[in-house]
């Protein structure tokens, strides 16, 4: 697997690199560490002071070199390669440009299988917090994106939010073939949105409500059983759940109560105006999940 990790000097970037420890049992073929100097913003903020802008960019570039060297050492330690023969090729890229656009462009150029970044960091500017860089990268990247929200040195418990789309099955293949250690335990959760509003439901009997929701529930049960069989065949421990409730609220509650290390969801790629209203479920999970989030799209084995 080709992995790309966007880094700066923040604590969240350190967690993104330390995440390699969680996959050390099946290390990636290569890891590319990327640091982006936002030269466009620097030039814009110092538009009337060209000399000052050049000095700032030079200073940030020098700092970027130091950051990449430090994180390269952290990556070797996380992969347990500091004193052993390397199994993973590690390289670094220092780039200039808008952070989110540059990172996604490089990931596509390098044909990355997984792009990793922290949910904070990447720029000191307030508008680069989650909802901007992380949101934009997750929406625009052509490969799976892992947003690290807290230390992630193990993948003991993974919550897989499944729906009836083909993107769910792509996410399942990605987990099996590229990411999960054999020791991981998966919970496959499928949540069916209620067919009726709460007000309408008050006027129907329990049997009537069950008849209305039965087809969707049965479809969800068939889905999670199919996924369960797939994961069991690969040697993973699996449990399944089907709920009829609010989709995002239920997934977030489950992630919290189960103390999941990672929440995984499949998502379709977006084009044009869709990017401005990017998949509400994926975005809500990314924004409010108490754990790190993996959004899988655009991946081909």
N, C-alpha and C positions, 0 to 999 in steps of 0.2 A: 504494500500500500504506500502511495505517495502522500505524505502529510505536509501541510503548510501551517505554520503558527505565526500569527501577527503579534509582535512584541514591542513594548516600550519599557520604561523603567518602573512601571507600577507593580503593586502587589498582585493585581489580577493577571498581569502578564506572567509573573512568576508561577502562579497557579496553573496557567495555560501550559507552560513548559513542564511543570512537575506532573501534569496529567499523563505524561509519557510513562511514568511509573506504573500507572494502572494497566497499561498495555504491554509492559515489558516482557510478559510471557509469550506474546506473539508480536514482536516489534515490527514497526513499519520498515519498508525497504529504504525509504529516504525521508528525511525531515528537512524542510526548508524554513529557516527563521527569517522573517521579514520585518524590517523596521522602516517606517515611512516618515520622512520629514515633510511636514505640510508646508512646503515652500510657497504655495499659492496663497495661503492665509497670511503668512509672514509678509509677503510682498504687498498684499492688499492693505494690511494694517499699517505698514510703513511706506505707503505709496509716495509720500512727499519727501521721504528720506531714503533714497536708493542705497547710499553707502551703509546706513544703519541696517537696512534689510539684508544686504550681502553679508555683513558681519554676523547677523543673527542666524542666517542660513548656514554659514560656515561653522558657527559654534554648535548648532543643532546637528550638523552632519558629523562633526567630530564626536559629539556625545553619542550619536547613533552607532558609530563604530565601536565605542566602548560597551554599549548596551548589547550589541550583537555578540561580542567576544564573551561577555559575562554569561549571556543566556546559552551560548554554545556549550560552555562548561556545565551549566545546570542541566542541559539536555543529556549530556553524556552521563552525568551522575544518575539522572532519572531512569535512563535506559540501562544502567549498570554497565556502562562501557568505559568508565573512567580508568579502570585498571585491567580491562579484558580486551580481547580482539573485537573490533567493531562489527556489529551485525547490521547496523543502520548507518547509511551515509548521511552526514549532516553538512548542510551548506547554508550560507547566509546571503541575504540580499538587502542592500541599503538603497531605498528608492525615494524619489521626490514626487509630490503630487497630493491630491486630495486623498485622505486616508482610505475611506471606504471604497472609492472608485479604483484606487491603485491596488489595494489588496485583492479585490475581486478580479481585476484584470490579470494580475500576476498568477492567481490561482488557476485561471483558465489557461494562461500561457504554459504553465508548468504541468497542466493536466492533473492537478491535485485530486486525490480521492476524498480528502477530508481537509477542511479549512477550520482552524481553531483560533479563537480569540477570547479575550476576557470581556466581561460585561461592563467593565469600566476601564479607564486608562486611555490608551491610544491617542489622547490629546488632553491637554490641561483645560481646554476651553469647555465651558459648561454645556454648550450645544452638542458636544461630541459624546455625551453620556448615552446610556442605553435608551433607545428610541431614536437614535441618530446613527452612529457608526454601527453598532451591533445590529440594529434593526435593518439598516440599509444593506449591510453585508449579507445578512440572513435572507433578505428578500431578493437580492440581485445575484448572489453567487450561483454558479452553474453546477456546483458540487455540494455534498452534504456539509453542513456547518455545525460545529460544536461551540456553544457559548458557555464558557466556564464562569460560574457565579460564586464558587467557593472552592476550597481545596478539594482536589479530585485525584487521590492517589490509589483508589481502589474502585472497582466496578462490581461490588458484591451484590447490590440490589438495583436492578434496572426496571423502570416502569415503562412499558411500551403501550402508548395510546393508539389503538387500532380503529380504523373505520373501513368502509366497504370499497374504498378507492384502490386503484392499482399501486398508488404511492405507498400504501401500507405494506404491500408485499415486497416492494423494492427496499423499504426500510428493513424488513425482516431479513432479506438476503444480505444486506449490507452488514447488519449486526453479526450474522453467522459467519460470513466469509471474510470480514475485514477487521472487526473491532473487539468482540467480546472474548474475554478469557474463559477457559473451561469452567472456572469456579463460579461464574456469574449466575445469579438466580433472577429469572425474569417473571414479572407479573404482566400478563397481557390483559389490558382493560379496554373494553368496548362500551361506549356510552351512547345510548339511544335517546335522542331528544324526544320528549313527550309529544304525542300527536295532537293533544288538546291543551288548551290553556287551563290554568287552575280553576278559573271560574266555570268553564264549560264542564270540567270534570266533576264539579259538585252536583250536576244534574243527572249523572249517569251512575248506574250501579257498578259494583266491583267487577261483576262478570262482563258487563258491556265494555268497561275500560280494558279488561284483559283481552277481550276479543279484538279490540281496535289496535292494541299494542303488540299482539301476538306475532304478526308477520315480521315486524322489525326486530323483535326480540329473538325470534328463531333465526333470522338472518345473521344477527350479531353472534349468537351462540355457535352457529356453523363456522363463522369467520374465526372466532377465537380458538375453536377446536382444530381448525386447519393449521393455524399458526402454532398451536401447542404441539401438534404432531411434527411440524417442521423443526421446532427447537429441540424436542425430545430426541429426534433422529440425529441431531448434532451433538447430543450428550449434555444438554443444559437442563437444569432444574426449572420447572415452569409451573406457575399457577395462573388460572384464568378467572376473570370476573366480567359480568355483563350487568350494566345498570341502566335504568330508565330515569333520566334526570337531566339537568343542565349540563351540557358537555364540558365546558371549560371549568366550571365550578367543581364538578365531580372529579375531574382529572387532577386539579390542583389540591383538593382535599386529600385524595389518595396519595399524591406525591408527598404531602406533609405528614400524614399519619403513618405511612410506611417508611419514612425516612429514606427515601430513594436517593441513591448516589447520582442517578442520571434519569432524565425523562426524555423519551424518544418519540418522535412523531414524523410521519411522512407528510410531504407537502408538494404541491404542484409548483412548477416554475411560473413566474408571472411576467407578463409583457405589457408594454404600453401603460395605459391608465390604471391597470390592475395593481401596479406597484404602489400607487398612492393609497390604495385601500387594501393593502396586503393581508391575505388570509387571516381573518379575525381570530380564529382558533389558534393558529400557530403563533401569531404575534402575542396574544394574551398569555399563552403558556410561556413564551420566551420572557415576557415582561414580569410575570408574577410568580413563576415557579420558584420554590424554595431551594431548588437544586440546579445543577447544570442541565442544559437542554441541548439535545441533538436534533436538528431539523434535517431530514434526508430528502433530497430531490436530485434529479439529474444524474443519478449514478448508474453506470452500466458495469456489470461484472466483466 
